[in-house]
């Protein structure tokens, strides 16, 4: 009995520290200098909320804002409408926003959240392996800005201002050559 209480206490402390750490990272954005800038963004294959398969390579020739988020992440809820607005503003110039849901919530819970927030960009169901391929998602939100050639332009952990997001989008759009539209069968469905 005493051993069980100790185990529960240790687990509670560990979970508390993880949540505290994640909330601090979310509120204190950091530009990561892990050397990701200029390197190719790792390829992935994930399922969208409607069951289609999406790959990063489907968006080659587009600038991509790749955002790792979760339904429980407060700062994520703030920036998601900004991403939607900025995709509408810059889509004609070649921007695609992709959100990767990193929570353990059921797909229907994620879909309801996305609908309630009013997100109209592509949402994919994340896998730990994809987060690991991107250097480990150290906190949420984590956003990668990827240029038209598939290279990481910038990486930010935590919530930043609308203008900082827009500046990074402009950097990603300015790199490489424009392409009129995404491939006809990209496999990534937009959520309405």
Secondary structure, DSSP 8 states (H G I E B T S, - for coil): -HHHHHHHHHHHHHHHHHHHHHHHHHHS-EE--SS-TTSB----EEEETTS-EEEGGGGTTSEEEEEEE-TT-HHHHHHHHHHHHHHHHHGGGTEEEEEEE-SSS-HHHHHHHHHHHT--SEEEE--HHHHHHTT---SSSEEEEE-TTSBEEEEEES---HHHHHHHHHHHHHSS---SS--TT-S--B--
